[in-house]
Amino acid sequence: MKRRSLTPTMLCAFIVLTSSTFLLPVEPTTVAKAYVLDPGAPSVSAVDLAAGQIITAARLKGQPSEMLLTKDRSKLVVLDPGPRKLTVRYGFHPTGKSSITIIDTASFQVTARQEIGWNLEGAWLSPDESKLVGYCHGYQSQKPSETLPWEIVVVDMRTGLVSGRVGLPRRADQVWLAADGHTAVAYSPNEIPKNQRPIPAELRLIDIEGASSIETFALEKPPRWVAMSPDGNFVYLLEPGQPSNNAEKNVNGRLVVLSVAHRALVGISDAGSKPQGLFLDSVGQQMFLLSDGTPSKERPMPDGELRVVRGPEMVAAVKVARAPQFVRMSPDRGRLYVVSQNQLTAVDMATLQTLWRIPLSQAGGSVVSSGIVGAAFESHPVTDLALTRDGKRAFALYGQSSKLVLLDLEASKQVAAVTTGRGGIKFAKFLGSIAATAASAYAGYSVASATGSPYYTYAAYGVSPASTAIAVRPDGKFGYVLNTQTNDVTIVDSTTGTVVDKIAAGGYRLQTMTDGDVITTVAGNILRPIDTRTQKALPEIPLGGMLLDFSLSPDGRFATALVDRAVLCLDGSSCKVIKRMAGFKRPTQILFENGEQPAPPVSPQTQPAPQTQPEETPAAEAAAGVL
């Protein structure tokens, strides 16, 4: 194995370029199959969404946490990290081995169950799906007897047996499987052992066919992130440099590109001053890098820069507004919008030239939108940008305040600014936060007086930041903003820039249903739909338990709500309940047989409450035995 010295350091964060219950009868003309993982049972069930019925189930062992489905839909792979306990210093301490279980989806029989190592952290199917590559994180302890190995483990998908195992000399924080299907890339952060010399970060290439390390690249400084290119052939490393407004002190960052195929560095490019991160665009097979320009004596605070990287090459550096923060692609992919602290820049993707800039004034501070009363008057920049489907208008959200700005992207100008949320509720919450702060202060003073202490402290309770989510009706005529501070949805007319209504509909996110005729807020144990044609609230849909996941099927026909002890099938357009399937214990993941799979579930923090339940379908008996 060769070892090379490499100087790239630091990578900034990268973002990948997302009351009454109704029963809706649906004729089960075709089976709409999905698979539900229930770690509480533990089991995997095949369900028919059209009929709202459980077809069959396979019992599992252990503590399964995630499923993978092969592209040909012939096999399910269930991942089980094994029993473990959480430690303060070293993370999860395994008390048993990790395992994988393979299920044949035709017979729904468990065909293999294999223990593979300690503390399974992630697994990937090779491009031809002949192999499963897993990373077992092991365990690091001050006691040698408790230390468990870090390993890359390869499982033959035909036999279900371990076909290769590569031990790592140190833990890896990130692991990828390259596009060639036989090279794994592992990144290990720097370490500072007690009373020992620091160990630099490193990037390691591993041959999973030959079960051996190929090449190791030592990194002079510890990167925060490394990123695999969208095509899986290159690794990007971003050095932050030493940014400064003083031209003599400023050191620009660098982008270092490593080719997996050539096992070598193939490019080192200037990354500008104060690079902000790597934004991956999987559709366009490219990456965007944001930074400030290089300062000079004449211009200590220059424009920002957008760099476009395709494969190993930096193909363009485009001037944008200073202090760029994030990017959004237009629906037709003809334009890229760069959101900076004070301006929005439009870039033509065909020519990679700047089209125009729109001023974006920061939202003024508000005592009712700040998380801490003492920081109430801080200004807040745009935190999200949502475009209409035709790309003509955009809604700019200020996540730390209640401000929403409507932009005309054709005329390149601001149309209107509105305030989301109901003011009376915000003010009442603010008064409550002041009262809580005062009570806390008095309690602290009383304790100090009683103990004779000359000092006392207290917590400054403030209203939580107005975290908002936004949805846009498909025709672009209306925008819907969820304000979690006031638990309501503000409806904005995109033509006039006026507020149509503010509907009491609390939740932690908005979900647009198929066709866009209905949107719903998703809460801990309830859905609150809104009719986007009439702009009126529809009857609430109680879920009867804590919501663990809410997903739309890829074809849009169905929606599913995974809750404690049940799975609800809903119509994908109207959001009305088709049927409730009982017999589950704690379902946490669903995979649909057709189409792309939903994102991993988001667990809300709200507490569940019992609700009226619709018709239930009892669970079928398990069709497969336990191995």
PyMOL commands that set and color helices and strands:
alter all, ss='L'
color gray80, all
select helices_A, chain A and resi 144-146+373-375+423-451+514-516
alter helices_A, ss='H'
color red, helices_A
select strands_A, chain A and resi 2-6+15-16+33-38+43-48+53-59+66-69+75-80+84-87+91-94+98-104+109-117+120-125+131-136+150-156+162-168+174-177+183-188+201-207+212-219+226-228+234-239+254-259+264-270+273-281+286-292+304-310+313-320+324-329+335-340+343-348+353-359+384-387+393-397+403-408+413-419+468-472+478-483+488-493+498-504+509-512+518-522+526-531+536-537+541-542+547-552+558-563+566-571+577-582+589-592+616-617
alter strands_A, ss='S'
color yellow, strands_A
deselect
rebuild
show_as cartoon
